[in-house]
Structures are given as structure tokens and as C-alpha cells.
């Protein structure tokens, strides 16, 4: 300013991209529903350019016999485009979502601490959201301002104004100073400051310029005296303003943020699938956030589908109310290879098989390693073959494709007039090993994570869900709600280990990163604990880990966890110790002689201490039988895998 310049801050908010992509997804759906003249579906949308009733929409539809052109709708004065910039800021359902603390992915309101604040505040208007954004900082949180604000809002505490003349200034914030602009308004109302003079006072207070403050105090008291306000009252208000100014927030900043907050909360409330897809699209580079938002989407009842060479696009899409993972998320699939896949699909339609895929996509763009990654990621699951079978057939498919592509390049198809029947006849036959069993579940998920960076089609912990009800008392996502010093037991998988030698060389401590379906967290294992548990953490099996919770709060008011490992064991080992019985649940149509023969082999190879019960599910009932006492099984992962390969996922339970 001393140089005569003006400073501007341009915040490159990624959230604006989220809003843009969400609007794009929503408007694409509106286009489809409009083309289909689906009055009921369109009438359920919250159209923002002009809010329509179903009757209005139906009348617009009936006015045209061929109602497929969006321009016709606009000519009727009705715009069905979702534009968040036009949203009215009065929508009770949006504020209810915010008040429930369901704000993961909502701009500024994501942290656990903020969610707890919102549950207490229960904002019901835009002004409350603006205030919440300004209040959720260390100063207001530590001084009790936030508690007073909430109590006054809900009538548990009487609203008191520092001076009667300030009622209009402080009424939106229930009698307390929250914004810097309120300091300026107070100086104008009580002491007759000009707008420029009030801004100088605000800056002096905010930057604690004591010499300037002393002069401003005299000016403020004098101005109040000229308006009949006694010096003691003026001094008391000035002291209050000075104390507040140290942590006061700029309202214009807070309001701009709150507007983006409202837009994202609106999208999550009314268009959750499109919103979560847009959110995931902007977080592809952050594995932690992708895991967190996928878990959130699934908790909202949204199905997240794996990538597919037949259905996926580059980024996340929203087919049929679900989220389809984008092909660009697959590691090792470069831009050129990805474009080659999309071009081949656009030219010839969906791929019918692994062999068809390899033949139609130029092999110069796809090497064997890339194809293996596509198998592991689940992108070829659409071919109705197990990933183990696809991987085993990969070499043959590449050789066959290479032969076909070379023939095509040499023009051999024209020797016999390019007959499609002949071309089909000379194509190499597709060969798969139909007897090859699918990979074990843990192995399948491990390879999937290597391809994508995280578990998508499932999670290693899922198979232990029933066991963890009895064995664990917490999840990673719920740790911030645990008391400081609490001891918790989690069912997790290990994703990273950092070891550090002690200075005296007597041992090593370690920092281990673990995750479950709700999130990821790091914990420290002391040298003594690490010596006892190192093999468990490095064993590549899901584990049961006992930790002590420690908490710190950073300058932004966010809770930071400090976790210490106390003990760890493989879940499979603990289950085998505790299980008393194995229950096999099978459908009657699955009980065939070949399957029973293989089941008998499993019984022979996995003997243990647990009795076995079989529940056969009939069309309208089920029959339970206890197998002979001579048949006893080990409650192991390997046994479970073998049985599930015969009768499907979930066919084995332990008691």
C-alpha cells in the first residue's frame, strides 16, 4: 500500500472444480431425462434457474408432441440446468444435513472437530454457516466464544449486548463480536468514525500497533462522549473490541467461503452420486482421500464400481445411480494406452473377450505388463472370467492378437476377398483353463491394490466383519471420538512400515501405517513392542492391533492423533483359538456331487477342533444339519478360501 499498489489474493480452490464436475454430471442426467420426457423424474429435481412444479413441467411437456430438444424448453421460459451460482440460500434440507455433521467432502466443514461443532450449533440459515466458518479457529474455541454463541442461539443463555446502540450490529451473532467488520460498525455507531477511519482502527487492533491503539482509544472515547456515551462505558467497549480483534475474522472472506460450503452441501444433499463422483475425480492423486471418500460413498448407499474396459471413461462417471471408477486411475496405463482403448471401443463397440481386446487395441500401445495391470485392477471382469483364468490366458491372447494384427497389416485378408466368415475361421481359437481356481481373496485384493493404489472391489478386513464384532471395539474412522488415553482394539491391514534404530543401538522402534474400510492412520511401536510384534506386522495378514490413543489439537483446532501400539496378533490366529464351530451355508442348487467330492477333500486337508454344521437354503425355507463328529475343521483362512471357491463368498461362518 505504501507503494500505491493493491494486493489481491486469488485462492485456487479445488472445490470449484468439484462443483463444476458435479454440475456437469447432473446436467447430463437432466438431458437424458428430458430426452425421455420423464416428467416424474424431472419433477423430482431441484431446478434452480427457475423452480418448477410437476404441473408446470407436465404442461410444458404436453405443449410439444416431440419433446426432445432442450431449446424448446428454454423457449417456454423454463431452464432445467443446474447452476449452483443461482441457488437460493434458503433450503432447510441442506441445513439439516450440515446440522447432522454429515459434511465429509463439504468445503471447510470436513474435520471431525468441525462436525462436532455443527452437531451442537445446528445451523438453520446462511448467516449461521458464515459464523461457523469464522468461529472454528483456535482463538474463539479457546476463549469460550463458541460455547456462548451456541448457547445464545438455542436460548440456553440470554443474549446481552455490550451497549444498547450495538444491538443491530451484533444481533446476527447473538450479542458477540465475531467479525472484523463488526468492530468497524461499532466504531461508526458509537463514536462516529468514518468508514476509512474505522478500517484504520480495525487494522491497528488486528496488528496490535500499540502506539496507534493509544491514539485510537482517545479518539473513540471522545467520539462516544460527543454522542452522550459515558467514558467508562466507552472504555469497556473499546477494551472488548481490542481483545476480540486479536482473533477476529473477516466477514467477507467467511461469507465467500460459506457460499462455496452451501453449494457443496446442496450437491451432497440432493445429488449425492454426482457430487461424490466429482469429489473423487479431483482426488485421484491422493490415495488417502480416495479411500476416505469411497468409504463415505458406500456409507451413503452408493455403489462404487471398479474400472471396466467396456464401460469406464477416463475419469469417474455416474451410470445408473452408481459411481464407475475411471480408467485413468489404473497405475501404468499411460495416456497413449488409455486413448487407444477408448478409440478401439468407440470404433468397434464393446469388447467381447480378452482375445478380442488384445486384437482390437494396437499392441504397440499395450505391453504385457500393462495388460497384467488391467487384469489385476478388475478392468477385465466384464469378460465373465476369473482374474486367475485371464492372467493364465494372457500370453496366448497376446500371441493370437500379434498374429491377427500382423496379418491385417500385411493385407492378407484381401487374398480371399475379405470374407468375414473366412476371417473368423482363420482366427486363433480362444483357450482358457476352466479348471483353474480364482486367486485367494487376500491375494486378489493385494494385486488389485498394486494396480489401483487401494482396495476397491472389497477389503481384506471385510471377511472378518463378524469376528471383529466380538474382537474389536473401534475403527480407524472413529478414533478421534475416543477419549485421550483410551485403549482400543482395531482390525486392520498394514500398508507401510518405517523403522528407526535407537541412538544407543539397543533396538529399533517403528512407525506402522494401518487401515480398515473407514480410513488410514499411523501408530508408533516402541522398541520392546516392535521386538515382540515385528513378525506379525510384516506377515502380510490382517491383524488385530491394540493401541493407546493420544490426542493433540493443532492451531486450526483439528484433532491430531498420537497412537502407540501395545500389542498385535493375526486375526486368523485369534479366530482359530476362539472358534467353536464352523457353519456352511449353501444353496440347494449348489449341492452337486462334484462339489461335495471337493468339499470332502477340503475336510480331509483342513482338520481341526471345530464341529461343522451345514445349512442348506431351499426356495422357501432352509434345513440345518450337524455333520458327524468325525468331521472337524480348522477355522483358518485357507479352509475358508477353499470352501468359498466352491459355494461363493459368505458361505463360511464361525461361531
Secondary structure as a PSIPRED ss2 file (coil, helix, strand):
# PSIPRED VFORMAT (PSIPRED V4.0)

   1 X C   1.000  0.000  0.000
   2 X C   1.000  0.000  0.000
   3 X C   1.000  0.000  0.000
   4 X C   1.000  0.000  0.000
   5 X C   1.000  0.000  0.000
   6 X C   1.000  0.000  0.000
   7 X C   1.000  0.000  0.000
   8 X C   1.000  0.000  0.000
   9 X C   1.000  0.000  0.000
  10 X C   1.000  0.000  0.000
  11 X C   1.000  0.000  0.000
  12 X C   1.000  0.000  0.000
  13 X C   1.000  0.000  0.000
  14 X H   0.000  1.000  0.000
  15 X H   0.000  1.000  0.000
  16 X H   0.000  1.000  0.000
  17 X H   0.000  1.000  0.000
  18 X H   0.000  1.000  0.000
  19 X H   0.000  1.000  0.000
  20 X H   0.000  1.000  0.000
  21 X H   0.000  1.000  0.000
  22 X H   0.000  1.000  0.000
  23 X H   0.000  1.000  0.000
  24 X H   0.000  1.000  0.000
  25 X H   0.000  1.000  0.000
  26 X H   0.000  1.000  0.000
  27 X H   0.000  1.000  0.000
  28 X H   0.000  1.000  0.000
  29 X H   0.000  1.000  0.000
  30 X H   0.000  1.000  0.000
  31 X H   0.000  1.000  0.000
  32 X H   0.000  1.000  0.000
  33 X H   0.000  1.000  0.000
  34 X H   0.000  1.000  0.000
  35 X H   0.000  1.000  0.000
  36 X C   1.000  0.000  0.000
  37 X C   1.000  0.000  0.000
  38 X C   1.000  0.000  0.000
  39 X H   0.000  1.000  0.000
  40 X H   0.000  1.000  0.000
  41 X H   0.000  1.000  0.000
  42 X H   0.000  1.000  0.000
  43 X H   0.000  1.000  0.000
  44 X C   1.000  0.000  0.000
  45 X C   1.000  0.000  0.000
  46 X C   1.000  0.000  0.000
  47 X C   1.000  0.000  0.000
  48 X C   1.000  0.000  0.000
  49 X C   1.000  0.000  0.000
  50 X C   1.000  0.000  0.000
  51 X C   1.000  0.000  0.000
  52 X C   1.000  0.000  0.000
  53 X C   1.000  0.000  0.000
  54 X H   0.000  1.000  0.000
  55 X H   0.000  1.000  0.000
  56 X H   0.000  1.000  0.000
  57 X H   0.000  1.000  0.000
  58 X H   0.000  1.000  0.000
  59 X H   0.000  1.000  0.000
  60 X H   0.000  1.000  0.000
  61 X H   0.000  1.000  0.000
  62 X H   0.000  1.000  0.000
  63 X C   1.000  0.000  0.000
  64 X C   1.000  0.000  0.000
  65 X C   1.000  0.000  0.000
  66 X C   1.000  0.000  0.000
  67 X C   1.000  0.000  0.000
  68 X C   1.000  0.000  0.000
  69 X C   1.000  0.000  0.000
  70 X H   0.000  1.000  0.000
  71 X H   0.000  1.000  0.000
  72 X H   0.000  1.000  0.000
  73 X H   0.000  1.000  0.000
  74 X H   0.000  1.000  0.000
  75 X H   0.000  1.000  0.000
  76 X C   1.000  0.000  0.000
  77 X C   1.000  0.000  0.000
  78 X C   1.000  0.000  0.000
  79 X C   1.000  0.000  0.000
  80 X C   1.000  0.000  0.000
  81 X C   1.000  0.000  0.000
  82 X C   1.000  0.000  0.000
  83 X C   1.000  0.000  0.000
  84 X H   0.000  1.000  0.000
  85 X H   0.000  1.000  0.000
  86 X H   0.000  1.000  0.000
  87 X C   1.000  0.000  0.000
  88 X C   1.000  0.000  0.000
  89 X C   1.000  0.000  0.000
  90 X C   1.000  0.000  0.000
  91 X C   1.000  0.000  0.000
  92 X H   0.000  1.000  0.000
  93 X H   0.000  1.000  0.000
  94 X H   0.000  1.000  0.000
  95 X H   0.000  1.000  0.000
  96 X H   0.000  1.000  0.000
  97 X H   0.000  1.000  0.000
  98 X H   0.000  1.000  0.000
  99 X H   0.000  1.000  0.000
 100 X C   1.000  0.000  0.000
 101 X C   1.000  0.000  0.000
 102 X C   1.000  0.000  0.000
 103 X C   1.000  0.000  0.000
 104 X C   1.000  0.000  0.000
 105 X C   1.000  0.000  0.000
 106 X C   1.000  0.000  0.000
 107 X C   1.000  0.000  0.000
 108 X C   1.000  0.000  0.000
 109 X C   1.000  0.000  0.000
 110 X C   1.000  0.000  0.000
 111 X C   1.000  0.000  0.000
 112 X H   0.000  1.000  0.000
 113 X H   0.000  1.000  0.000
 114 X H   0.000  1.000  0.000
 115 X H   0.000  1.000  0.000
 116 X H   0.000  1.000  0.000
 117 X H   0.000  1.000  0.000
 118 X H   0.000  1.000  0.000
 119 X H   0.000  1.000  0.000
 120 X H   0.000  1.000  0.000
 121 X H   0.000  1.000  0.000
 122 X C   1.000  0.000  0.000
 123 X C   1.000  0.000  0.000
 124 X C   1.000  0.000  0.000
 125 X C   1.000  0.000  0.000
 126 X H   0.000  1.000  0.000
 127 X H   0.000  1.000  0.000
 128 X H   0.000  1.000  0.000
 129 X H   0.000  1.000  0.000
 130 X H   0.000  1.000  0.000
 131 X H   0.000  1.000  0.000
 132 X H   0.000  1.000  0.000
 133 X H   0.000  1.000  0.000
 134 X H   0.000  1.000  0.000
 135 X H   0.000  1.000  0.000
 136 X C   1.000  0.000  0.000
 137 X C   1.000  0.000  0.000
 138 X H   0.000  1.000  0.000
 139 X H   0.000  1.000  0.000
 140 X H   0.000  1.000  0.000
 141 X H   0.000  1.000  0.000
 142 X H   0.000  1.000  0.000
 143 X H   0.000  1.000  0.000
 144 X C   1.000  0.000  0.000
 145 X H   0.000  1.000  0.000
 146 X H   0.000  1.000  0.000
 147 X H   0.000  1.000  0.000
 148 X H   0.000  1.000  0.000
 149 X H   0.000  1.000  0.000
 150 X H   0.000  1.000  0.000
 151 X H   0.000  1.000  0.000
 152 X H   0.000  1.000  0.000
 153 X H   0.000  1.000  0.000
 154 X C   1.000  0.000  0.000
 155 X C   1.000  0.000  0.000
 156 X C   1.000  0.000  0.000
 157 X C   1.000  0.000  0.000
 158 X C   1.000  0.000  0.000
 159 X C   1.000  0.000  0.000
 160 X C   1.000  0.000  0.000
 161 X C   1.000  0.000  0.000
 162 X C   1.000  0.000  0.000
 163 X C   1.000  0.000  0.000
 164 X H   0.000  1.000  0.000
 165 X H   0.000  1.000  0.000
 166 X H   0.000  1.000  0.000
 167 X H   0.000  1.000  0.000
 168 X H   0.000  1.000  0.000
 169 X H   0.000  1.000  0.000
 170 X H   0.000  1.000  0.000
 171 X H   0.000  1.000  0.000
 172 X H   0.000  1.000  0.000
 173 X H   0.000  1.000  0.000
 174 X C   1.000  0.000  0.000
 175 X C   1.000  0.000  0.000
 176 X C   1.000  0.000  0.000
 177 X C   1.000  0.000  0.000
 178 X C   1.000  0.000  0.000
 179 X E   0.000  0.000  1.000
 180 X H   0.000  1.000  0.000
 181 X H   0.000  1.000  0.000
 182 X H   0.000  1.000  0.000
 183 X H   0.000  1.000  0.000
 184 X H   0.000  1.000  0.000
 185 X H   0.000  1.000  0.000
 186 X H   0.000  1.000  0.000
 187 X H   0.000  1.000  0.000
 188 X H   0.000  1.000  0.000
 189 X H   0.000  1.000  0.000
 190 X H   0.000  1.000  0.000
 191 X H   0.000  1.000  0.000
 192 X C   1.000  0.000  0.000
 193 X C   1.000  0.000  0.000
 194 X C   1.000  0.000  0.000
 195 X H   0.000  1.000  0.000
 196 X H   0.000  1.000  0.000
 197 X H   0.000  1.000  0.000
 198 X H   0.000  1.000  0.000
 199 X H   0.000  1.000  0.000
 200 X H   0.000  1.000  0.000
 201 X H   0.000  1.000  0.000
 202 X H   0.000  1.000  0.000
 203 X H   0.000  1.000  0.000
 204 X H   0.000  1.000  0.000
 205 X H   0.000  1.000  0.000
 206 X H   0.000  1.000  0.000
 207 X C   1.000  0.000  0.000
 208 X C   1.000  0.000  0.000
 209 X C   1.000  0.000  0.000
 210 X H   0.000  1.000  0.000
 211 X H   0.000  1.000  0.000
 212 X H   0.000  1.000  0.000
 213 X H   0.000  1.000  0.000
 214 X H   0.000  1.000  0.000
 215 X H   0.000  1.000  0.000
 216 X H   0.000  1.000  0.000
 217 X H   0.000  1.000  0.000
 218 X H   0.000  1.000  0.000
 219 X H   0.000  1.000  0.000
 220 X H   0.000  1.000  0.000
 221 X H   0.000  1.000  0.000
 222 X H   0.000  1.000  0.000
 223 X H   0.000  1.000  0.000
 224 X H   0.000  1.000  0.000
 225 X H   0.000  1.000  0.000
 226 X H   0.000  1.000  0.000
 227 X C   1.000  0.000  0.000
 228 X C   1.000  0.000  0.000
 229 X C   1.000  0.000  0.000
 230 X C   1.000  0.000  0.000
 231 X H   0.000  1.000  0.000
 232 X H   0.000  1.000  0.000
 233 X H   0.000  1.000  0.000
 234 X H   0.000  1.000  0.000
 235 X H   0.000  1.000  0.000
 236 X H   0.000  1.000  0.000
 237 X H   0.000  1.000  0.000
 238 X H   0.000  1.000  0.000
 239 X H   0.000  1.000  0.000
 240 X H   0.000  1.000  0.000
 241 X H   0.000  1.000  0.000
 242 X H   0.000  1.000  0.000
 243 X H   0.000  1.000  0.000
 244 X H   0.000  1.000  0.000
 245 X H   0.000  1.000  0.000
 246 X C   1.000  0.000  0.000
 247 X C   1.000  0.000  0.000
 248 X C   1.000  0.000  0.000
 249 X E   0.000  0.000  1.000
 250 X C   1.000  0.000  0.000
 251 X H   0.000  1.000  0.000
 252 X H   0.000  1.000  0.000
 253 X H   0.000  1.000  0.000
 254 X H   0.000  1.000  0.000
 255 X H   0.000  1.000  0.000
 256 X H   0.000  1.000  0.000
 257 X H   0.000  1.000  0.000
 258 X H   0.000  1.000  0.000
 259 X H   0.000  1.000  0.000
 260 X H   0.000  1.000  0.000
 261 X H   0.000  1.000  0.000
 262 X H   0.000  1.000  0.000
 263 X H   0.000  1.000  0.000
 264 X H   0.000  1.000  0.000
 265 X H   0.000  1.000  0.000
 266 X H   0.000  1.000  0.000
 267 X H   0.000  1.000  0.000
 268 X H   0.000  1.000  0.000
 269 X H   0.000  1.000  0.000
 270 X H   0.000  1.000  0.000
 271 X C   1.000  0.000  0.000
 272 X H   0.000  1.000  0.000
 273 X H   0.000  1.000  0.000
 274 X H   0.000  1.000  0.000
 275 X H   0.000  1.000  0.000
 276 X H   0.000  1.000  0.000
 277 X H   0.000  1.000  0.000
 278 X H   0.000  1.000  0.000
 279 X H   0.000  1.000  0.000
 280 X H   0.000  1.000  0.000
 281 X H   0.000  1.000  0.000
 282 X C   1.000  0.000  0.000
 283 X C   1.000  0.000  0.000
 284 X C   1.000  0.000  0.000
 285 X C   1.000  0.000  0.000
 286 X C   1.000  0.000  0.000
 287 X H   0.000  1.000  0.000
 288 X H   0.000  1.000  0.000
 289 X H   0.000  1.000  0.000
 290 X H   0.000  1.000  0.000
 291 X H   0.000  1.000  0.000
 292 X H   0.000  1.000  0.000
 293 X H   0.000  1.000  0.000
 294 X H   0.000  1.000  0.000
 295 X H   0.000  1.000  0.000
 296 X H   0.000  1.000  0.000
 297 X H   0.000  1.000  0.000
 298 X H   0.000  1.000  0.000
 299 X H   0.000  1.000  0.000
 300 X C   1.000  0.000  0.000
 301 X C   1.000  0.000  0.000
 302 X C   1.000  0.000  0.000
 303 X C   1.000  0.000  0.000
 304 X E   0.000  0.000  1.000
 305 X E   0.000  0.000  1.000
 306 X C   1.000  0.000  0.000
 307 X C   1.000  0.000  0.000
 308 X C   1.000  0.000  0.000
 309 X C   1.000  0.000  0.000
 310 X C   1.000  0.000  0.000
 311 X C   1.000  0.000  0.000
 312 X C   1.000  0.000  0.000
 313 X C   1.000  0.000  0.000
 314 X C   1.000  0.000  0.000
 315 X C   1.000  0.000  0.000
 316 X C   1.000  0.000  0.000
 317 X E   0.000  0.000  1.000
 318 X C   1.000  0.000  0.000
 319 X H   0.000  1.000  0.000
 320 X H   0.000  1.000  0.000
 321 X H   0.000  1.000  0.000
 322 X C   1.000  0.000  0.000
 323 X E   0.000  0.000  1.000
 324 X E   0.000  0.000  1.000
 325 X C   1.000  0.000  0.000
 326 X C   1.000  0.000  0.000
 327 X H   0.000  1.000  0.000
 328 X H   0.000  1.000  0.000
 329 X H   0.000  1.000  0.000
 330 X C   1.000  0.000  0.000
 331 X C   1.000  0.000  0.000
 332 X C   1.000  0.000  0.000
 333 X C   1.000  0.000  0.000
 334 X C   1.000  0.000  0.000
 335 X H   0.000  1.000  0.000
 336 X H   0.000  1.000  0.000
 337 X H   0.000  1.000  0.000
 338 X H   0.000  1.000  0.000
 339 X H   0.000  1.000  0.000
 340 X H   0.000  1.000  0.000
 341 X H   0.000  1.000  0.000
 342 X H   0.000  1.000  0.000
 343 X H   0.000  1.000  0.000
 344 X H   0.000  1.000  0.000
 345 X H   0.000  1.000  0.000
 346 X H   0.000  1.000  0.000
 347 X H   0.000  1.000  0.000
 348 X H   0.000  1.000  0.000
 349 X C   1.000  0.000  0.000
 350 X C   1.000  0.000  0.000
 351 X C   1.000  0.000  0.000
 352 X C   1.000  0.000  0.000
 353 X C   1.000  0.000  0.000
 354 X H   0.000  1.000  0.000
 355 X H   0.000  1.000  0.000
 356 X H   0.000  1.000  0.000
 357 X H   0.000  1.000  0.000
 358 X H   0.000  1.000  0.000
 359 X H   0.000  1.000  0.000
 360 X H   0.000  1.000  0.000
 361 X C   1.000  0.000  0.000
 362 X C   1.000  0.000  0.000
 363 X C   1.000  0.000  0.000
 364 X C   1.000  0.000  0.000
 365 X C   1.000  0.000  0.000
 366 X C   1.000  0.000  0.000
 367 X C   1.000  0.000  0.000
 368 X H   0.000  1.000  0.000
 369 X H   0.000  1.000  0.000
 370 X H   0.000  1.000  0.000
 371 X H   0.000  1.000  0.000
 372 X H   0.000  1.000  0.000
 373 X H   0.000  1.000  0.000
 374 X H   0.000  1.000  0.000
 375 X H   0.000  1.000  0.000
 376 X H   0.000  1.000  0.000
 377 X H   0.000  1.000  0.000
 378 X C   1.000  0.000  0.000
 379 X C   1.000  0.000  0.000
 380 X C   1.000  0.000  0.000
 381 X H   0.000  1.000  0.000
 382 X H   0.000  1.000  0.000
 383 X H   0.000  1.000  0.000
 384 X C   1.000  0.000  0.000
 385 X C   1.000  0.000  0.000
 386 X C   1.000  0.000  0.000
 387 X H   0.000  1.000  0.000
 388 X H   0.000  1.000  0.000
 389 X H   0.000  1.000  0.000
 390 X H   0.000  1.000  0.000
 391 X H   0.000  1.000  0.000
 392 X H   0.000  1.000  0.000
 393 X H   0.000  1.000  0.000
 394 X H   0.000  1.000  0.000
 395 X H   0.000  1.000  0.000
 396 X H   0.000  1.000  0.000
 397 X H   0.000  1.000  0.000
 398 X H   0.000  1.000  0.000
 399 X H   0.000  1.000  0.000
 400 X H   0.000  1.000  0.000
 401 X H   0.000  1.000  0.000
 402 X H   0.000  1.000  0.000
 403 X H   0.000  1.000  0.000
 404 X H   0.000  1.000  0.000
 405 X H   0.000  1.000  0.000
 406 X H   0.000  1.000  0.000
 407 X H   0.000  1.000  0.000
 408 X H   0.000  1.000  0.000
 409 X H   0.000  1.000  0.000
 410 X H   0.000  1.000  0.000
 411 X C   1.000  0.000  0.000
 412 X H   0.000  1.000  0.000
 413 X H   0.000  1.000  0.000
 414 X H   0.000  1.000  0.000
 415 X H   0.000  1.000  0.000
 416 X H   0.000  1.000  0.000
 417 X C   1.000  0.000  0.000
 418 X C   1.000  0.000  0.000
 419 X C   1.000  0.000  0.000
 420 X H   0.000  1.000  0.000
 421 X H   0.000  1.000  0.000
 422 X H   0.000  1.000  0.000
 423 X H   0.000  1.000  0.000
 424 X H   0.000  1.000  0.000
 425 X H   0.000  1.000  0.000
 426 X H   0.000  1.000  0.000
 427 X C   1.000  0.000  0.000
 428 X C   1.000  0.000  0.000
 429 X C   1.000  0.000  0.000
 430 X C   1.000  0.000  0.000
 431 X C   1.000  0.000  0.000
 432 X C   1.000  0.000  0.000
 433 X C   1.000  0.000  0.000
 434 X C   1.000  0.000  0.000
 435 X C   1.000  0.000  0.000
 436 X C   1.000  0.000  0.000
 437 X C   1.000  0.000  0.000
 438 X C   1.000  0.000  0.000
 439 X C   1.000  0.000  0.000
 440 X C   1.000  0.000  0.000
 441 X H   0.000  1.000  0.000
 442 X H   0.000  1.000  0.000
 443 X H   0.000  1.000  0.000
 444 X H   0.000  1.000  0.000
 445 X H   0.000  1.000  0.000
 446 X H   0.000  1.000  0.000
 447 X H   0.000  1.000  0.000
 448 X H   0.000  1.000  0.000
 449 X H   0.000  1.000  0.000
 450 X H   0.000  1.000  0.000
 451 X H   0.000  1.000  0.000
 452 X H   0.000  1.000  0.000
 453 X C   1.000  0.000  0.000
 454 X C   1.000  0.000  0.000
 455 X C   1.000  0.000  0.000
 456 X C   1.000  0.000  0.000
 457 X C   1.000  0.000  0.000
 458 X C   1.000  0.000  0.000
 459 X C   1.000  0.000  0.000
 460 X C   1.000  0.000  0.000
 461 X C   1.000  0.000  0.000
 462 X H   0.000  1.000  0.000
 463 X H   0.000  1.000  0.000
 464 X H   0.000  1.000  0.000
 465 X H   0.000  1.000  0.000
 466 X H   0.000  1.000  0.000
 467 X H   0.000  1.000  0.000
 468 X H   0.000  1.000  0.000
 469 X H   0.000  1.000  0.000
 470 X H   0.000  1.000  0.000
 471 X H   0.000  1.000  0.000
 472 X C   1.000  0.000  0.000
 473 X C   1.000  0.000  0.000
 474 X C   1.000  0.000  0.000
 475 X C   1.000  0.000  0.000
 476 X H   0.000  1.000  0.000
 477 X H   0.000  1.000  0.000
 478 X H   0.000  1.000  0.000
 479 X H   0.000  1.000  0.000
 480 X H   0.000  1.000  0.000
 481 X H   0.000  1.000  0.000
 482 X C   1.000  0.000  0.000
 483 X C   1.000  0.000  0.000
 484 X C   1.000  0.000  0.000
 485 X C   1.000  0.000  0.000
 486 X C   1.000  0.000  0.000
 487 X E   0.000  0.000  1.000
 488 X E   0.000  0.000  1.000
 489 X E   0.000  0.000  1.000
 490 X E   0.000  0.000  1.000
 491 X E   0.000  0.000  1.000
 492 X E   0.000  0.000  1.000
 493 X E   0.000  0.000  1.000
 494 X E   0.000  0.000  1.000
 495 X E   0.000  0.000  1.000
 496 X E   0.000  0.000  1.000
 497 X E   0.000  0.000  1.000
 498 X E   0.000  0.000  1.000
 499 X E   0.000  0.000  1.000
 500 X E   0.000  0.000  1.000
 501 X E   0.000  0.000  1.000
 502 X C   1.000  0.000  0.000
 503 X C   1.000  0.000  0.000
 504 X C   1.000  0.000  0.000
 505 X C   1.000  0.000  0.000
 506 X C   1.000  0.000  0.000
 507 X C   1.000  0.000  0.000
 508 X E   0.000  0.000  1.000
 509 X E   0.000  0.000  1.000
 510 X E   0.000  0.000  1.000
 511 X E   0.000  0.000  1.000
 512 X E   0.000  0.000  1.000
 513 X E   0.000  0.000  1.000
 514 X E   0.000  0.000  1.000
 515 X E   0.000  0.000  1.000
 516 X E   0.000  0.000  1.000
 517 X C   1.000  0.000  0.000
 518 X C   1.000  0.000  0.000
 519 X E   0.000  0.000  1.000
 520 X E   0.000  0.000  1.000
 521 X E   0.000  0.000  1.000
 522 X E   0.000  0.000  1.000
 523 X E   0.000  0.000  1.000
 524 X E   0.000  0.000  1.000
 525 X E   0.000  0.000  1.000
 526 X C   1.000  0.000  0.000
 527 X H   0.000  1.000  0.000
 528 X H   0.000  1.000  0.000
 529 X H   0.000  1.000  0.000
 530 X H   0.000  1.000  0.000
 531 X H   0.000  1.000  0.000
 532 X H   0.000  1.000  0.000
 533 X H   0.000  1.000  0.000
 534 X H   0.000  1.000  0.000
 535 X H   0.000  1.000  0.000
 536 X H   0.000  1.000  0.000
 537 X H   0.000  1.000  0.000
 538 X C   1.000  0.000  0.000
 539 X C   1.000  0.000  0.000
 540 X C   1.000  0.000  0.000
 541 X C   1.000  0.000  0.000
 542 X C   1.000  0.000  0.000
 543 X E   0.000  0.000  1.000
 544 X E   0.000  0.000  1.000
 545 X E   0.000  0.000  1.000
 546 X E   0.000  0.000  1.000
 547 X E   0.000  0.000  1.000
 548 X E   0.000  0.000  1.000
 549 X E   0.000  0.000  1.000
 550 X E   0.000  0.000  1.000
 551 X E   0.000  0.000  1.000
 552 X E   0.000  0.000  1.000
 553 X E   0.000  0.000  1.000
 554 X C   1.000  0.000  0.000
 555 X C   1.000  0.000  0.000
 556 X C   1.000  0.000  0.000
 557 X C   1.000  0.000  0.000
 558 X C   1.000  0.000  0.000
 559 X E   0.000  0.000  1.000
 560 X E   0.000  0.000  1.000
 561 X E   0.000  0.000  1.000
 562 X E   0.000  0.000  1.000
 563 X E   0.000  0.000  1.000
 564 X E   0.000  0.000  1.000
 565 X E   0.000  0.000  1.000
 566 X E   0.000  0.000  1.000
 567 X E   0.000  0.000  1.000
 568 X E   0.000  0.000  1.000
 569 X E   0.000  0.000  1.000
 570 X E   0.000  0.000  1.000
 571 X H   0.000  1.000  0.000
 572 X H   0.000  1.000  0.000
 573 X H   0.000  1.000  0.000
 574 X H   0.000  1.000  0.000
 575 X H   0.000  1.000  0.000
 576 X H   0.000  1.000  0.000
 577 X H   0.000  1.000  0.000
 578 X H   0.000  1.000  0.000
 579 X C   1.000  0.000  0.000
 580 X C   1.000  0.000  0.000
 581 X E   0.000  0.000  1.000
 582 X E   0.000  0.000  1.000
 583 X E   0.000  0.000  1.000
 584 X E   0.000  0.000  1.000
 585 X E   0.000  0.000  1.000
 586 X E   0.000  0.000  1.000
 587 X E   0.000  0.000  1.000
 588 X H   0.000  1.000  0.000
 589 X H   0.000  1.000  0.000
 590 X H   0.000  1.000  0.000
 591 X C   1.000  0.000  0.000
 592 X C   1.000  0.000  0.000
 593 X H   0.000  1.000  0.000
 594 X H   0.000  1.000  0.000
 595 X H   0.000  1.000  0.000
 596 X H   0.000  1.000  0.000
 597 X H   0.000  1.000  0.000
 598 X H   0.000  1.000  0.000
 599 X H   0.000  1.000  0.000
 600 X H   0.000  1.000  0.000
 601 X H   0.000  1.000  0.000
 602 X H   0.000  1.000  0.000
 603 X H   0.000  1.000  0.000
 604 X H   0.000  1.000  0.000
 605 X H   0.000  1.000  0.000
 606 X C   1.000  0.000  0.000
 607 X E   0.000  0.000  1.000
 608 X E   0.000  0.000  1.000
 609 X E   0.000  0.000  1.000
 610 X E   0.000  0.000  1.000
 611 X E   0.000  0.000  1.000
 612 X E   0.000  0.000  1.000
 613 X E   0.000  0.000  1.000
 614 X E   0.000  0.000  1.000
 615 X E   0.000  0.000  1.000
 616 X E   0.000  0.000  1.000
 617 X E   0.000  0.000  1.000
 618 X C   1.000  0.000  0.000
 619 X C   1.000  0.000  0.000
 620 X C   1.000  0.000  0.000
 621 X C   1.000  0.000  0.000
 622 X E   0.000  0.000  1.000
 623 X E   0.000  0.000  1.000
 624 X E   0.000  0.000  1.000
 625 X E   0.000  0.000  1.000
 626 X E   0.000  0.000  1.000
 627 X C   1.000  0.000  0.000
 628 X C   1.000  0.000  0.000
 629 X C   1.000  0.000  0.000
 630 X C   1.000  0.000  0.000
 631 X C   1.000  0.000  0.000
 632 X E   0.000  0.000  1.000
 633 X E   0.000  0.000  1.000
 634 X C   1.000  0.000  0.000
 635 X C   1.000  0.000  0.000
 636 X C   1.000  0.000  0.000
 637 X H   0.000  1.000  0.000
 638 X H   0.000  1.000  0.000
 639 X H   0.000  1.000  0.000
 640 X H   0.000  1.000  0.000
 641 X H   0.000  1.000  0.000
 642 X H   0.000  1.000  0.000
 643 X H   0.000  1.000  0.000
 644 X H   0.000  1.000  0.000
 645 X H   0.000  1.000  0.000
 646 X H   0.000  1.000  0.000
 647 X H   0.000  1.000  0.000
 648 X C   1.000  0.000  0.000
 649 X C   1.000  0.000  0.000
 650 X C   1.000  0.000  0.000
 651 X C   1.000  0.000  0.000
 652 X E   0.000  0.000  1.000
 653 X E   0.000  0.000  1.000
 654 X E   0.000  0.000  1.000
 655 X C   1.000  0.000  0.000
